[in-house]
């Protein structure tokens, strides 16, 4: 049994021994930031969206006040062994669960699990979550099923695990496998067409492909914000600049990540004017393609495909990068032909009690039904258009 916190620090020893639970408001983590960052840097699978530099600005500026950071730490050393932001969320049309807080701004629900965590840690995390949220079902959406974290979770304790519907999105490997994927993407008609379009583009002015990192990032991010807002996202009010809170969150987050060298902006410019930009987050050797924008008046030159392929080439040239995740929706028509790897992911459902296992089964079908309805709605919209 995990007991209520014994003091103002928000922690109490677990009855089973050396593991201690923590339940924190991420925005007031204070003295826990170093331990949180250390866990982020030493997780089995990186997740930049669950680290403090992303999560705190996001929660502070988007009003998600119900989200709490759940963690298990070593009572002897104080090192964090597992952590994730958790909140109540409806998984499909009806079934609710305690869910790791993946969102459209960070579609990756992998909890931070230390490479040094004993096998008992995930079960302790589940027990803490179930007790504090009073929800018998725990969910990790957007979880890569082939990752080390998913394997560790599914091999822990006496909990029941079920996988929701599986999706696939574009990714890429590193080394010889990544080079082979690049060669396959940049071949045939594309190998002739993309360079030809760049030659045509050079008639408009000097064309430059550049990568920006470190202190240069915040300045170039302002150009990205303007470029994104000038296109269809601005028209539909889904650009970061469309709302003060998302613009503030993004600027604060990018400033923090740039200070630690954890973000890169790839750019195509014509006579100094950016026409395509791609933001890459870097975490523990993994590259995450976060946001892309391009000038629609240059659409005939395929700027989106050009910058996506350039980012892939840039990633392959960096020996510190072990692979990339596009974070794109399955079947993305531009990215999938270029990033030829595939990452399988979905929602992992965890339960132990009889009510929890009943909800676990119901949630799997609930999510599948919602997915069917969404696909049907998109099909009808395409026909109507």
PyMOL commands that set and color helices and strands:
alter all, ss='L'
color gray80, all
select helices_A, chain A and resi 26-28+30-41+48-50+52-62+121-133+148-154+175-185+188-201+214-229+232-235+240-242+244-259+296-301+303-317+354-384
alter helices_A, ss='H'
color red, helices_A
select strands_A, chain A and resi 11-13+19-24+68-74+80-90+96-100+112-113+137-144+160-163+167-173+207-213+263-270+273-283+286-294+323-325+341-351
alter strands_A, ss='S'
color yellow, strands_A
deselect
rebuild
show_as cartoon
